Amino acid sequence: MLPSQLSSGDVIADRRADYAKMLAESGEPASAAELMEQALELVPRWAAGWFTLATYREKAGDAQGAIAALNEVLALDEGDVFGARLKLAVLGGAEVPDRPPSLYVERLFDDYADRFETSLVEKLGYTVPGKLAALIAETAGIPNHFRLAVDLGCGTGLLGPEIRARVDRLEGYDLSKGMLAKAAEKSVYDYLGQADLSLEPDLSGVFEEGLAAGRADLVTAADVLMYLGNLQGVMAIVRKLSTDDAIFAFSVEDAQQPDGYVLRDSLRFAHSEAYVREILAAHGFTVLDLTRSVIRMDGGKPVHGILFITHKSA
């Protein structure tokens, strides 16, 4: 049994976990935590159970107990498929990491793929694809048409239909195979492949097919960079992918602070305008246009973002 299995493998422990879930959903997280503790006495190597216990303890106001449970998760699950390090950082139990674990992001979006568009677009009012495509069209001094567009973190392909008419060839890359399968159903992309943008910027290692350098005259990343903290690595990838004079169009969540980036309770990163400009300049890109906008709702509150159109200097 893998320690990250969602089932404990023990019928009694699973039953107690089910009862704990009912208590948590009824607004009794402290009682839920006690029952999860009993379940974990039977299966102490159940990583998913420890993560659930951390959630209940946090909701019950026991931050230190949640931190202890998350450290148990990390001891059992080296790949950190549950994103325990991110949660530890939010709770003050660890330093903020540069990026989330790849296994966590892949699992998150594989699980989310079937309901992604309904949840994000219809329920949360997600607007980045249309707004980013409009900004590309409206920015003065850039081409009206592109030879090859590479859509990084394409997800289910929401941006593809918005820019398809402006490109000869459209390629989409994402870490989640579940999301790529949904994007394929749209029949908009000429090629779809798996890619991990958190890897070091050797394109043969990042992209499953080894995407050649210097091919794309348009690179896009809509609602992707909030799953990365430090943007140095992904900007090195963009620089290698793009031709001289290429356009890089992307969005970030707005940190609304003078500099740097921050990890939010949502486990997504938000970046300041100054930080993004600094990273862009370090990799030979200049900002042609930007706009601030509400990009989605989260917990009934607006999430503010910044959309950038940038140009790679020859």
Buried (B, 14 or more C-beta within 10 A) or exposed (E): EEBBEEBBEBEEBBEBBEBBBEBBEEEBBBBBBBBBBBBBEBBEBBBBBBBBBBBBBBBBEBBEBBBBBBBBBBEBBEEBBBBBBBBBBBBEBBEBBBBBBBBBBBBBBBEBBEEBBEEBBEEBBBBBBBBBBEBBEEBEEBEEEBEBBBBBBBBBBBBBBBBBEBBEBBBBBBBBBBBBBBBBEBEBBBEBBBBBBBBEBEBEEBBEEEBEBEBBBBBBBBBBBBBBBBBEBBBBBBBBBBBEEBBBBBBBBBBEBEEEBBBBEBBBBBBBBEBBBEBBBEBBBEBBBBBEBBBBEBEEEEBBBBBBBBBBEE
